[in-house]
Amino acid sequence: MRPGRTTLVLAATATALALLAASCGSGDDAATGATSTSAPAGATTTTTTTTTGDDLATPVAGTGVEDCFDATTTIECPAEGEPFFLQDGQVQAGGPLTYTDNGDGTVTDERTGLVWQQEFSQVAWADAEAAAAAA
């Protein structure tokens, strides 16, 4: 690589890193977990959600999995260095599973805000598309 080209590559890399760092937001938002979402042009709705530091300590709910598995069956949780080490069943990372029953056949995941249907049944792909289009 020619000397002039090396300088250009280094300058471009430094600029890209600076832009990436700037896009991360201010320290205040990162510390509080505050987010803001605006509606499309012409709409006036703005929603702000703030989480506490305790919520940020475990941003992902645990899986609730208590067993370990290999490629085909349940196994004793493996030791470090063994195949299948560090599974959900042995790590138990994440926060508690917290849901609110909405009384209308749905539950709200309190960690993510997602609303889930309580009753599950298998549906063919075409039927799911038709139901979504009709909703």
BATORKE-450051 format. One record per atom (N, C-alpha, C, O, CB): atom name; residue in one letter; residue number from 1; x, y, z. Coordinates in steps of 0.1 Angstrom, whole numbers, plus 5000, padded with zeros to 4 digits. Atoms other than C-alpha are relative to their C-alpha. Glycine has a CB too. Layout:
ATOM_atomo_residuo_num_c1_c2_c3
ATOM_CA_a_NUM_X_Y_Z
...
This chain:
ATOM_atomo_residuo_num_c1_c2_c3
ATOM_N_m_1_5008_4988_5000
ATOM_CA_m_1_5000_5000_5000
ATOM_C_m_1_5009_5012_5000
ATOM_O_m_1_5019_5013_5007
ATOM_CB_m_1_4990_5000_5012
ATOM_N_r_2_4993_4988_5001
ATOM_CA_r_2_5013_5034_4991
ATOM_C_r_2_4999_5009_5013
ATOM_O_r_2_4988_5008_5019
ATOM_CB_r_2_4997_5009_4988
ATOM_N_p_3_5001_4992_4988
ATOM_CA_p_3_5021_5059_5019
ATOM_C_p_3_4987_5009_5001
ATOM_O_p_3_4981_5011_5011
ATOM_CB_p_3_5012_5009_5002
ATOM_N_g_4_5012_4992_5001
ATOM_CA_g_4_4993_5083_5008
ATOM_C_g_4_4987_4993_5002
ATOM_O_g_4_4978_4998_5009
ATOM_CB_g_4_4999_5008_4987
ATOM_N_r_5_5012_5009_4999
ATOM_CA_r_5_4968_5055_5006
ATOM_C_r_5_4998_4996_5015
ATOM_O_r_5_4987_4995_5020
ATOM_CB_r_5_5000_4988_4991
ATOM_N_t_6_5000_5005_4986
ATOM_CA_t_6_4977_5043_5042
ATOM_C_t_6_4994_5012_5008
ATOM_O_t_6_4986_5009_5017
ATOM_CB_t_6_5014_4997_5005
ATOM_N_t_7_5005_4989_4992
ATOM_CA_t_7_4970_5078_5056
ATOM_C_t_7_4985_5002_4997
ATOM_O_t_7_4977_5004_5006
ATOM_CB_t_7_5007_5013_4996
ATOM_N_l_8_5015_4999_5004
ATOM_CA_l_8_4936_5079_5037
ATOM_C_l_8_4992_4989_5007
ATOM_O_l_8_4982_4992_5013
ATOM_CB_l_8_4998_4999_4985
ATOM_N_v_9_5006_5011_4994
ATOM_CA_v_9_4927_5045_5051
ATOM_C_v_9_4999_5003_5015
ATOM_O_v_9_4988_5000_5021
ATOM_CB_v_9_5007_4987_4997
ATOM_N_l_10_5001_4997_4985
ATOM_CA_l_10_4936_5055_5087
ATOM_C_l_10_4991_5012_5003
ATOM_O_l_10_4983_5011_5013
ATOM_CB_l_10_5014_5004_5004
ATOM_N_a_11_5009_4989_4997
ATOM_CA_a_11_4917_5088_5084
ATOM_C_a_11_4985_4995_4998
ATOM_O_a_11_4977_4999_5006
ATOM_CB_a_11_5003_5012_4990
ATOM_N_a_12_5014_5005_5002
ATOM_CA_a_12_4886_5070_5070
ATOM_C_a_12_4996_4991_5012
ATOM_O_a_12_4985_4992_5016
ATOM_CB_a_12_4999_4992_4987
ATOM_N_t_13_5003_5009_4989
ATOM_CA_t_13_4888_5044_5098
ATOM_C_t_13_4997_5009_5013
ATOM_O_t_13_4988_5006_5020
ATOM_CB_t_13_5012_4991_5003
ATOM_N_a_14_5002_4991_4988
ATOM_CA_a_14_4891_5072_5125
ATOM_C_a_14_4987_5007_4999
ATOM_O_a_14_4980_5008_5009
ATOM_CB_a_14_5012_5010_5001
ATOM_N_t_15_5012_4994_5002
ATOM_CA_t_15_4862_5090_5110
ATOM_C_t_15_4988_4991_5002
ATOM_O_t_15_4978_4994_5009
ATOM_CB_t_15_4999_5006_4986
ATOM_N_a_16_5011_5010_4998
ATOM_CA_a_16_4840_5059_5109
ATOM_C_a_16_4999_4997_5015
ATOM_O_a_16_4987_4996_5020
ATOM_CB_a_16_5003_4987_4992
ATOM_N_l_17_5001_5003_4985
ATOM_CA_l_17_4849_5051_5146
ATOM_C_l_17_4994_5012_5007
ATOM_O_l_17_4986_5010_5017
ATOM_CB_l_17_5014_4997_5005
ATOM_N_a_18_5005_4988_4993
ATOM_CA_a_18_4841_5087_5156
ATOM_C_a_18_4985_5001_4998
ATOM_O_a_18_4977_5004_5007
ATOM_CB_a_18_5006_5013_4995
ATOM_N_l_19_5014_5000_5003
ATOM_CA_l_19_4807_5085_5138
ATOM_C_l_19_4993_4989_5008
ATOM_O_l_19_4981_4992_5013
ATOM_CB_l_19_4997_4999_4985
ATOM_N_l_20_5006_5011_4993
ATOM_CA_l_20_4800_5052_5154
ATOM_C_l_20_4998_5003_5015
ATOM_O_l_20_4988_5001_5021
ATOM_CB_l_20_5008_4987_4999
ATOM_N_a_21_5000_4996_4986
ATOM_CA_a_21_4808_5065_5189
ATOM_C_a_21_4989_5011_5002
ATOM_O_a_21_4982_5011_5012
ATOM_CB_a_21_5014_5005_5005
ATOM_N_a_22_5010_4989_4999
ATOM_CA_a_22_4786_5096_5183
ATOM_C_a_22_4986_4995_4999
ATOM_O_a_22_4977_5001_5005
ATOM_CB_a_22_5003_5011_4990
ATOM_N_s_23_5013_5005_5002
ATOM_CA_s_23_4757_5075_5173
ATOM_C_s_23_4995_4992_5012
ATOM_O_s_23_4983_4988_5013
ATOM_CB_s_23_4999_4991_4988
ATOM_N_c_24_5004_5008_4989
ATOM_CA_c_24_4757_5057_5206
ATOM_C_c_24_4991_5008_5010
ATOM_O_c_24_4985_5002_5019
ATOM_CB_c_24_5012_4995_5007
ATOM_N_g_25_5008_4992_4992
ATOM_CA_g_25_4739_5086_5223
ATOM_C_g_25_5007_5005_5012
ATOM_O_g_25_5019_5002_5014
ATOM_CB_g_25_4988_4992_5005
ATOM_N_s_26_4994_4994_4988
ATOM_CA_s_26_4746_5106_5255
ATOM_C_s_26_5001_4990_5011
ATOM_O_s_26_4993_4980_5011
ATOM_CB_s_26_4993_5012_5004
ATOM_N_g_27_4999_5009_4989
ATOM_CA_g_27_4757_5090_5287
ATOM_C_g_27_4987_5000_5009
ATOM_O_g_27_4984_4990_5015
ATOM_CB_g_27_5011_5005_5009
ATOM_N_d_28_5013_4999_4992
ATOM_CA_d_28_4724_5102_5304
ATOM_C_d_28_4990_4990_4995
ATOM_O_d_28_4985_4982_5004
ATOM_CB_d_28_4994_5014_4999
ATOM_N_d_29_5010_5010_5004
ATOM_CA_d_29_4702_5081_5282
ATOM_C_d_29_5005_4986_5002
ATOM_O_d_29_4996_4977_5006
ATOM_CB_d_29_4997_5002_4985
ATOM_N_a_30_4995_5013_4997
ATOM_CA_a_30_4724_5051_5285
ATOM_C_a_30_4999_4996_5014
ATOM_O_a_30_4997_4984_5018
ATOM_CB_a_30_5015_4999_4995
ATOM_N_a_31_5000_5003_4985
ATOM_CA_a_31_4725_5053_5323
ATOM_C_a_31_4985_4998_5004
ATOM_O_a_31_4983_4990_5013
ATOM_CB_a_31_5006_5012_5008
ATOM_N_t_32_5014_5002_4996
ATOM_CA_t_32_4687_5056_5326
ATOM_C_t_32_4992_4990_4992
ATOM_O_t_32_4981_4986_4997
ATOM_CB_t_32_4993_5014_5000
ATOM_N_g_33_5008_5009_5008
ATOM_CA_g_33_4676_5034_5298
ATOM_C_g_33_4989_5007_4993
ATOM_O_g_33_4980_5000_4988
ATOM_CB_g_33_4995_4988_5008
ATOM_N_a_34_5011_4992_5006
ATOM_CA_a_34_4653_5062_5285
ATOM_C_a_34_5001_4998_4985
ATOM_O_a_34_5011_4998_4979
ATOM_CB_a_34_5001_5014_5004
ATOM_N_t_35_5001_5001_5015
ATOM_CA_t_35_4641_5057_5249
ATOM_C_t_35_4988_5009_4996
ATOM_O_t_35_4979_5011_5004
ATOM_CB_t_35_4998_4986_4996
ATOM_N_s_36_5011_4992_5005
ATOM_CA_s_36_4619_5079_5228
ATOM_C_s_36_4997_4995_4986
ATOM_O_s_36_5006_4994_4978
ATOM_CB_s_36_5003_5015_5001
ATOM_N_t_37_5004_5004_5013
ATOM_CA_t_37_4599_5069_5197
ATOM_C_t_37_4990_5010_4995
ATOM_O_t_37_4980_5012_5002
ATOM_CB_t_37_4995_4985_5000
ATOM_N_s_38_5009_4990_5006
ATOM_CA_s_38_4582_5094_5174
ATOM_C_s_38_4992_4993_4989
ATOM_O_s_38_4996_4984_4983
ATOM_CB_s_38_5007_5012_4995
ATOM_N_a_39_5008_5005_5010
ATOM_CA_a_39_4553_5087_5151
ATOM_C_a_39_5004_5005_4986
ATOM_O_a_39_5012_5014_4986
ATOM_CB_a_39_4985_5003_5003
ATOM_N_p_40_4996_4995_5014
ATOM_CA_p_40_4555_5092_5113
ATOM_C_p_40_4996_5014_4998
ATOM_O_p_40_4989_5020_5006
ATOM_CB_p_40_4992_4991_4990
ATOM_N_a_41_5002_4986_5003
ATOM_CA_a_41_4554_5127_5098
ATOM_C_a_41_4985_5003_5000
ATOM_O_a_41_4977_4995_4994
ATOM_CB_a_41_5006_5004_4987
ATOM_N_g_42_5014_4997_5000
ATOM_CA_g_42_4521_5144_5104
ATOM_C_g_42_4993_4996_5013
ATOM_O_g_42_4983_5002_5017
ATOM_CB_g_42_4993_4995_4988
ATOM_N_a_43_5006_5005_4987
ATOM_CA_a_43_4513_5125_5136
ATOM_C_a_43_5006_5007_5012
ATOM_O_a_43_5017_5013_5010
ATOM_CB_a_43_5002_4984_5001
ATOM_N_t_44_4995_4993_4989
ATOM_CA_t_44_4517_5140_5170
ATOM_C_t_44_5003_4992_5012
ATOM_O_t_44_5006_4997_5023
ATOM_CB_t_44_4990_5011_5004
ATOM_N_t_45_4998_5008_4989
ATOM_CA_t_45_4522_5110_5192
ATOM_C_t_45_5014_4997_5003
ATOM_O_t_45_5022_4994_4994
ATOM_CB_t_45_4993_4986_4998
ATOM_N_t_46_4986_5004_4995
ATOM_CA_t_46_4554_5105_5212
ATOM_C_t_46_4999_4992_5012
ATOM_O_t_46_4991_4995_5022
ATOM_CB_t_46_5008_5013_5002
ATOM_N_t_47_5000_5009_4989
ATOM_CA_t_47_4560_5077_5236
ATOM_C_t_47_5014_5000_5006
ATOM_O_t_47_5024_4998_4999
ATOM_CB_t_47_4995_4986_4996
ATOM_N_t_48_4987_5001_4993
ATOM_CA_t_48_4588_5077_5262
ATOM_C_t_48_4999_4990_5011
ATOM_O_t_48_4989_4989_5019
ATOM_CB_t_48_5004_5014_5007
ATOM_N_t_49_4999_5010_4990
ATOM_CA_t_49_4597_5047_5283
ATOM_C_t_49_5013_5001_5008
ATOM_O_t_49_5023_5003_5002
ATOM_CB_t_49_4999_4986_4993
ATOM_N_t_50_4988_4999_4992
ATOM_CA_t_50_4621_5049_5312
ATOM_C_t_50_5001_4988_5009
ATOM_O_t_50_4991_4984_5015
ATOM_CB_t_50_4999_5013_5009
ATOM_N_t_51_4997_5011_4992
ATOM_CA_t_51_4636_5020_5330
ATOM_C_t_51_5009_5004_5011
ATOM_O_t_51_5017_5013_5009
ATOM_CB_t_51_5005_4987_4992
ATOM_N_t_52_4991_4997_4989
ATOM_CA_t_52_4654_5020_5363
ATOM_C_t_52_5013_4992_4999
ATOM_O_t_52_5014_4983_4990
ATOM_CB_t_52_4994_4997_5014
ATOM_N_g_53_4987_5007_5000
ATOM_CA_g_53_4690_5009_5369
ATOM_C_g_53_4998_4985_5003
ATOM_O_g_53_5006_4977_4998
ATOM_CB_g_53_5009_5006_5010
ATOM_N_d_54_5002_5015_4996
ATOM_CA_d_54_4677_4976_5385
ATOM_C_d_54_4995_4993_4987
ATOM_O_d_54_4999_4981_4985
ATOM_CB_d_54_4989_4999_5011
ATOM_N_d_55_5004_5007_5012
ATOM_CA_d_55_4659_4968_5352
ATOM_C_d_55_5011_4997_4990
ATOM_O_d_55_5011_4987_4984
ATOM_CB_d_55_4989_5008_4994
ATOM_N_l_56_4990_5001_5010
ATOM_CA_l_56_4690_4974_5332
ATOM_C_l_56_5011_4989_5005
ATOM_O_l_56_5018_4984_4996
ATOM_CB_l_56_5007_5013_4999
ATOM_N_a_57_4991_5010_4995
ATOM_CA_a_57_4710_4949_5354
ATOM_C_a_57_4997_4987_4994
ATOM_O_a_57_5007_4979_4992
ATOM_CB_a_57_5000_4999_5015
ATOM_N_t_58_5004_5013_5007
ATOM_CA_t_58_4691_4920_5338
ATOM_C_t_58_4991_5004_4989
ATOM_O_t_58_4979_5002_4990
ATOM_CB_t_58_4994_4990_5010
ATOM_N_p_59_5009_4995_5011
ATOM_CA_p_59_4679_4933_5304
ATOM_C_p_59_4993_4989_4993
ATOM_O_p_59_4983_4992_4986
ATOM_CB_p_59_5008_5008_4991
ATOM_N_v_60_5007_5011_5007
ATOM_CA_v_60_4669_4899_5292
ATOM_C_v_60_4995_4990_5010
ATOM_O_v_60_5001_4987_5020
ATOM_CB_v_60_5010_4992_4990
ATOM_N_a_61_5006_5010_4990
ATOM_CA_a_61_4646_4875_5310
ATOM_C_a_61_5007_4987_4998
ATOM_O_a_61_5012_4983_4987
ATOM_CB_a_61_4984_4999_4997
ATOM_N_g_62_4995_5014_5000
ATOM_CA_g_62_4658_4841_5319
ATOM_C_g_62_4991_4991_4991
ATOM_O_g_62_4980_4995_4988
ATOM_CB_g_62_5002_4994_5014
ATOM_N_t_63_5008_5009_5009
ATOM_CA_t_63_4647_4812_5297
ATOM_C_t_63_4991_4991_5008
ATOM_O_t_63_4981_4986_5002
ATOM_CB_t_63_5009_4992_4992
ATOM_N_g_64_5007_5010_4992
ATOM_CA_g_64_4633_4791_5326
ATOM_C_g_64_5004_4986_4998
ATOM_O_g_64_4998_4977_5004
ATOM_CB_g_64_4985_5002_4996
ATOM_N_v_65_4995_5014_5003
ATOM_CA_v_65_4652_4761_5312
ATOM_C_v_65_5009_4996_5012
ATOM_O_v_65_5017_5004_5017
ATOM_CB_v_65_5008_5000_4987
ATOM_N_e_66_4992_5005_4988
ATOM_CA_e_66_4666_4740_5341
ATOM_C_e_66_5008_4988_4996
ATOM_O_e_66_5016_4984_5005
ATOM_CB_e_66_4990_4997_5011
ATOM_N_d_67_4992_5012_5004
ATOM_CA_d_67_4680_4710_5322
ATOM_C_d_67_5010_5004_4989
ATOM_O_d_67_5010_5014_4983
ATOM_CB_d_67_4990_4989_4994
ATOM_N_c_68_4990_4999_5010
ATOM_CA_c_68_4710_4706_5299
ATOM_C_c_68_4998_4989_4990
ATOM_O_c_68_4992_4978_4993
ATOM_CB_c_68_5015_4999_5006
ATOM_N_f_69_5002_5009_5011
ATOM_CA_f_69_4710_4688_5266
ATOM_C_f_69_5012_4998_4991
ATOM_O_f_69_5020_5007_4990
ATOM_CB_f_69_4988_5005_4991
ATOM_N_d_70_4990_5001_5011
ATOM_CA_d_70_4733_4673_5240
ATOM_C_d_70_4992_5001_4987
ATOM_O_d_70_4981_5007_4987
ATOM_CB_d_70_5008_4986_5001
ATOM_N_a_71_5007_4998_5012
ATOM_CA_a_71_4723_4670_5204
ATOM_C_a_71_4987_4992_4999
ATOM_O_a_71_4979_4994_4990
ATOM_CB_a_71_5009_4995_4989
ATOM_N_t_72_5012_5008_5001
ATOM_CA_t_72_4696_4644_5211
ATOM_C_t_72_4992_4998_5013
ATOM_O_t_72_4980_4995_5012
ATOM_CB_t_72_5004_4987_4995
ATOM_N_t_73_5007_5003_4988
ATOM_CA_t_73_4686_4641_5248
ATOM_C_t_73_5005_5009_5012
ATOM_O_t_73_5014_5016_5011
ATOM_CB_t_73_5002_4985_5003
ATOM_N_t_74_4997_4993_4988
ATOM_CA_t_74_4687_4655_5283
ATOM_C_t_74_5013_4994_5006
ATOM_O_t_74_5014_4981_5006
ATOM_CB_t_74_4989_5000_5010
ATOM_N_i_75_4987_5005_4994
ATOM_CA_i_75_4722_4652_5300
ATOM_C_i_75_5002_5007_5013
ATOM_O_i_75_4996_5017_5016
ATOM_CB_i_75_5012_5002_4990
ATOM_N_e_76_4995_4992_4989
ATOM_CA_e_76_4739_4662_5332
ATOM_C_e_76_5007_5012_4995
ATOM_O_e_76_5014_5011_4984
ATOM_CB_e_76_5009_4991_5010
ATOM_N_c_77_4994_4988_5005
ATOM_CA_c_77_4751_4697_5328
ATOM_C_c_77_5015_4998_4999
ATOM_O_c_77_5021_4994_5009
ATOM_CB_c_77_4997_5013_5009
ATOM_N_p_78_4986_5003_5002
ATOM_CA_p_78_4787_4695_5314
ATOM_C_p_78_5009_5010_5007
ATOM_O_p_78_5005_5021_5010
ATOM_CB_p_78_5003_5000_4986
ATOM_N_a_79_4990_4992_4993
ATOM_CA_a_79_4818_4708_5331
ATOM_C_a_79_5007_5008_4989
ATOM_O_a_79_5006_5006_4977
ATOM_CB_a_79_5010_4991_5007
ATOM_N_e_80_4992_4992_5009
ATOM_CA_e_80_4840_4735_5316
ATOM_C_e_80_5009_4992_4991
ATOM_O_e_80_5016_4983_4996
ATOM_CB_e_80_5008_5011_5008
ATOM_N_g_81_4992_5007_5009
ATOM_CA_g_81_4858_4723_5285
ATOM_C_g_81_4993_4988_4993
ATOM_O_g_81_4998_4983_4983
ATOM_CB_g_81_5012_4995_5007
ATOM_N_e_82_5007_5011_5006
ATOM_CA_e_82_4833_4695_5278
ATOM_C_e_82_4990_5006_4990
ATOM_O_e_82_4986_5017_4990
ATOM_CB_e_82_4992_4992_5011
ATOM_N_p_83_5010_4996_5010
ATOM_CA_p_83_4809_4696_5248
ATOM_C_p_83_4987_5005_5007
ATOM_O_p_83_4983_4999_5017
ATOM_CB_p_83_4998_4989_4990
ATOM_N_f_84_5013_4995_4995
ATOM_CA_f_84_4777_4716_5254
ATOM_C_f_84_5001_5007_5013
ATOM_O_f_84_4991_5009_5020
ATOM_CB_f_84_4990_4989_5001
ATOM_N_f_85_4998_4992_4988
ATOM_CA_f_85_4792_4736_5283
ATOM_C_f_85_4993_5014_4999
ATOM_O_f_85_4992_5019_4988
ATOM_CB_f_85_5015_5001_5003
ATOM_N_l_86_5006_4987_4999
ATOM_CA_l_86_4775_4768_5294
ATOM_C_l_86_4986_5001_4994
ATOM_O_l_86_4983_5011_4986
ATOM_CB_l_86_5009_5011_4994
ATOM_N_q_87_5013_5000_5005
ATOM_CA_q_87_4739_4760_5285
ATOM_C_q_87_4991_5008_5010
ATOM_O_q_87_4995_5011_5021
ATOM_CB_q_87_4994_4986_4998
ATOM_N_d_88_5009_4992_4992
ATOM_CA_d_88_4709_4780_5298
ATOM_C_d_88_4997_4992_5013
ATOM_O_d_88_4995_4998_5024
ATOM_CB_d_88_4987_5002_4993
ATOM_N_g_89_5004_5008_4989
ATOM_CA_g_89_4701_4751_5322
ATOM_C_g_89_5010_5001_5012
ATOM_O_g_89_5007_4999_5023
ATOM_CB_g_89_4999_4986_4996
ATOM_N_q_90_4990_4999_4989
ATOM_CA_q_90_4734_4756_5341
ATOM_C_q_90_5003_5014_5003
ATOM_O_q_90_5008_5017_5014
ATOM_CB_q_90_5012_4992_4996
ATOM_N_v_91_4996_4986_4998
ATOM_CA_v_91_4740_4793_5337
ATOM_C_v_91_4989_5008_5008
ATOM_O_v_91_4992_5015_5017
ATOM_CB_v_91_5002_5007_4987
ATOM_N_q_92_5012_4994_4994
ATOM_CA_q_92_4705_4805_5348
ATOM_C_q_92_5002_5015_5000
ATOM_O_q_92_4999_5022_5010
ATOM_CB_q_92_4999_4995_5015
ATOM_N_a_93_4998_4986_5001
ATOM_CA_a_93_4713_4840_5336
ATOM_C_a_93_4986_5007_4996
ATOM_O_a_93_4977_5000_4992
ATOM_CB_a_93_5010_5004_4989
ATOM_N_g_94_5012_4992_5003
ATOM_CA_g_94_4687_4868_5331
ATOM_C_g_94_4991_5002_5012
ATOM_O_g_94_4992_4996_5022
ATOM_CB_g_94_4992_4993_4989
ATOM_N_g_95_5010_4997_4990
ATOM_CA_g_95_4659_4882_5351
ATOM_C_g_95_4988_4991_5001
ATOM_O_g_95_4987_4981_4993
ATOM_CB_g_95_4995_5014_4998
ATOM_N_p_96_5011_5008_4998
ATOM_CA_p_96_4627_4867_5363
ATOM_C_p_96_4990_5001_4988
ATOM_O_p_96_4989_5012_4982
ATOM_CB_p_96_4993_5003_5013
ATOM_N_l_97_5011_5000_5010
ATOM_CA_l_97_4598_4858_5339
ATOM_C_l_97_4989_5007_5007
ATOM_O_l_97_4983_5002_5016
ATOM_CB_l_97_4997_4986_4994
ATOM_N_t_98_5010_4993_4994
ATOM_CA_t_98_4572_4884_5347
ATOM_C_t_98_4989_5003_4990
ATOM_O_t_98_4992_5010_4980
ATOM_CB_t_98_5005_5013_5007
ATOM_N_y_99_5011_4998_5009
ATOM_CA_y_99_4538_4884_5330
ATOM_C_y_99_4988_5005_5007
ATOM_O_y_99_4986_5003_5019
ATOM_CB_y_99_4997_4987_4992
ATOM_N_t_100_5012_4995_4995
ATOM_CA_t_100_4505_4902_5335
ATOM_C_t_100_4988_4994_4992
ATOM_O_t_100_4989_4996_4980
ATOM_CB_t_100_4999_5015_5001
ATOM_N_d_101_5012_5005_5007
ATOM_CA_d_101_4472_4884_5326
ATOM_C_d_101_4991_5012_4997
ATOM_O_d_101_4986_5018_5007
ATOM_CB_d_101_4993_4989_5008
ATOM_N_n_102_5008_4989_5004
ATOM_CA_n_102_4452_4910_5307
ATOM_C_n_102_4985_4998_5001
ATOM_O_n_102_4977_5007_4999
ATOM_CB_n_102_5004_5005_4986
ATOM_N_g_103_5014_5003_4998
ATOM_CA_g_103_4419_4892_5312
ATOM_C_g_103_4993_4999_4987
ATOM_O_g_103_4981_4998_4987
ATOM_CB_g_103_4994_5010_5008
ATOM_N_d_104_5007_5000_5013
ATOM_CA_d_104_4412_4891_5274
ATOM_C_d_104_5006_4989_4991
ATOM_O_d_104_5005_4990_4979
ATOM_CB_d_104_5001_5014_4994
ATOM_N_g_105_4994_5010_5008
ATOM_CA_g_105_4431_4860_5264
ATOM_C_g_105_5014_5003_4996
ATOM_O_g_105_5021_4995_4989
ATOM_CB_g_105_4992_4997_4987
ATOM_N_t_106_4986_4997_5002
ATOM_CA_t_106_4465_4877_5263
ATOM_C_t_106_5007_5003_5013
ATOM_O_t_106_5001_5005_5023
ATOM_CB_t_106_5001_5012_4991
ATOM_N_v_107_4991_4996_4989
ATOM_CA_v_107_4494_4883_5286
ATOM_C_v_107_5010_5010_4995
ATOM_O_v_107_5013_5010_4984
ATOM_CB_v_107_5007_4987_5007
ATOM_N_t_108_4989_4990_5003
ATOM_CA_t_108_4519_4912_5287
ATOM_C_t_108_5012_4996_5007
ATOM_O_t_108_5013_4993_5019
ATOM_CB_t_108_4995_5014_5004
ATOM_N_d_109_4986_5003_4994
ATOM_CA_d_109_4556_4904_5292
ATOM_C_d_109_5004_5014_5005
ATOM_O_d_109_5007_5023_4998
ATOM_CB_d_109_5010_4995_4988
ATOM_N_e_110_4997_4987_4994
ATOM_CA_e_110_4565_4931_5317
ATOM_C_e_110_5014_5005_4997
ATOM_O_e_110_5017_5016_4999
ATOM_CB_e_110_4998_4998_5015
ATOM_N_r_111_4986_4996_5003
ATOM_CA_r_111_4602_4931_5307
ATOM_C_r_111_5001_5006_4986
ATOM_O_r_111_5008_5016_4985
ATOM_CB_r_111_5009_4988_5001
ATOM_N_t_112_4999_4995_5014
ATOM_CA_t_112_4596_4937_5270
ATOM_C_t_112_4989_5008_4995
ATOM_O_t_112_4990_5016_4986
ATOM_CB_t_112_5002_4988_4990
ATOM_N_g_113_5012_4993_5004
ATOM_CA_g_113_4561_4951_5268
ATOM_C_g_113_4992_4992_4989
ATOM_O_g_113_4982_4997_4985
ATOM_CB_g_113_5004_5014_4995
ATOM_N_l_114_5007_5007_5011
ATOM_CA_l_114_4552_4925_5242
ATOM_C_l_114_4987_4993_5006
ATOM_O_l_114_4987_4989_5017
ATOM_CB_l_114_5009_4989_4994
ATOM_N_v_115_5013_5006_4996
ATOM_CA_v_115_4516_4911_5243
ATOM_C_v_115_4999_4987_4993
ATOM_O_v_115_5001_4986_4981
ATOM_CB_v_115_4988_5009_4997
ATOM_N_w_116_5000_5014_5005
ATOM_CA_w_116_4512_4873_5238
ATOM_C_w_116_4986_4994_5002
ATOM_O_w_116_4979_4997_5012
ATOM_CB_w_116_5011_4992_5006
ATOM_N_q_117_5013_5007_4999
ATOM_CA_q_117_4481_4852_5231
ATOM_C_q_117_5003_4988_5010
ATOM_O_q_117_5013_4982_5009
ATOM_CB_q_117_4996_4995_4986
ATOM_N_q_118_4998_5010_4990
ATOM_CA_q_118_4476_4828_5260
ATOM_C_q_118_4998_4986_4994
ATOM_O_q_118_5005_4977_4997
ATOM_CB_q_118_4990_5001_5011
ATOM_N_e_119_5003_5013_5006
ATOM_CA_e_119_4461_4799_5239
ATOM_C_e_119_5008_4999_4987
ATOM_O_e_119_5008_5007_4979
ATOM_CB_e_119_4985_4998_4998
ATOM_N_f_120_4992_5003_5012
ATOM_CA_f_120_4484_4784_5213
ATOM_C_f_120_4995_4988_4993
ATOM_O_f_120_4993_4977_4999
ATOM_CB_f_120_5015_4999_5003
ATOM_N_s_121_5003_5012_5008
ATOM_CA_s_121_4474_4761_5185
ATOM_C_s_121_5008_5002_4987
ATOM_O_s_121_5010_5013_4983
ATOM_CB_s_121_4985_4999_4998
ATOM_N_q_122_4992_5000_5012
ATOM_CA_q_122_4493_4752_5154
ATOM_C_q_122_4991_5005_4989
ATOM_O_q_122_4979_5001_4988
ATOM_CB_q_122_5006_4986_4996
ATOM_N_v_123_5008_4995_5011
ATOM_CA_v_123_4481_4771_5123
ATOM_C_v_123_5009_4999_4988
ATOM_O_v_123_5021_5001_4988
ATOM_CB_v_123_4997_5015_5003
ATOM_N_a_124_4993_5000_5013
ATOM_CA_a_124_4490_4766_5087
ATOM_C_a_124_5005_5014_4996
ATOM_O_a_124_4998_5024_4999
ATOM_CB_a_124_4991_4993_4989
ATOM_N_w_125_4994_4987_5004
ATOM_CA_w_125_4512_4794_5072
ATOM_C_w_125_4989_5008_4992
ATOM_O_w_125_4988_5020_4995
ATOM_CB_w_125_5012_4998_4991
ATOM_N_a_126_5009_4993_5008
ATOM_CA_a_126_4485_4803_5047
ATOM_C_a_126_4988_5006_5008
ATOM_O_a_126_4984_5017_5006
ATOM_CB_a_126_4994_4991_4989
ATOM_N_d_127_5011_4996_4991
ATOM_CA_d_127_4458_4805_5074
ATOM_C_d_127_5005_5012_5009
ATOM_O_d_127_4998_5021_5012
ATOM_CB_d_127_4996_4989_5009
ATOM_N_a_128_4995_4989_4992
ATOM_CA_a_128_4481_4827_5095
ATOM_C_a_128_5001_5013_4992
ATOM_O_a_128_4998_5024_4997
ATOM_CB_a_128_5014_4997_5006
ATOM_N_e_129_4999_4988_5009
ATOM_CA_e_129_4487_4851_5066
ATOM_C_e_129_4986_5006_4998
ATOM_O_e_129_4985_5018_4998
ATOM_CB_e_129_5006_4996_4986
ATOM_N_a_130_5013_4995_5003
ATOM_CA_a_130_4450_4853_5059
ATOM_C_a_130_4994_5007_5013
ATOM_O_a_130_4988_5017_5012
ATOM_CB_a_130_4990_4988_4996
ATOM_N_a_131_5005_4994_4988
ATOM_CA_a_131_4442_4860_5096
ATOM_C_a_131_5007_5014_5002
ATOM_O_a_131_5001_5023_5007
ATOM_CB_a_131_5003_4991_5012
ATOM_N_a_132_4993_4988_4998
ATOM_CA_a_132_4469_4887_5097
ATOM_C_a_132_4995_5011_4990
ATOM_O_a_132_4994_5023_4994
ATOM_CB_a_132_5015_4998_4998
ATOM_N_a_133_5005_4991_5010
ATOM_CA_a_133_4456_4903_5065
ATOM_C_a_133_4986_5005_5004
ATOM_O_a_133_4983_5017_5001
ATOM_CB_a_133_5000_4994_4986
ATOM_N_a_134_5013_4996_4996
ATOM_CA_a_134_4421_4904_5079
ATOM_C_a_134_4999_5008_5013
ATOM_O_a_134_4990_5015_5016
ATOM_CB_a_134_4991_4987_5003
ATOM_N_a_135_5000_4992_4988
ATOM_CA_a_135_4431_4920_5112
ATOM_C_a_135_5002_5015_4999
ATOM_O_a_135_5002_5022_5008
ATOM_CB_a_135_5012_4995_5009
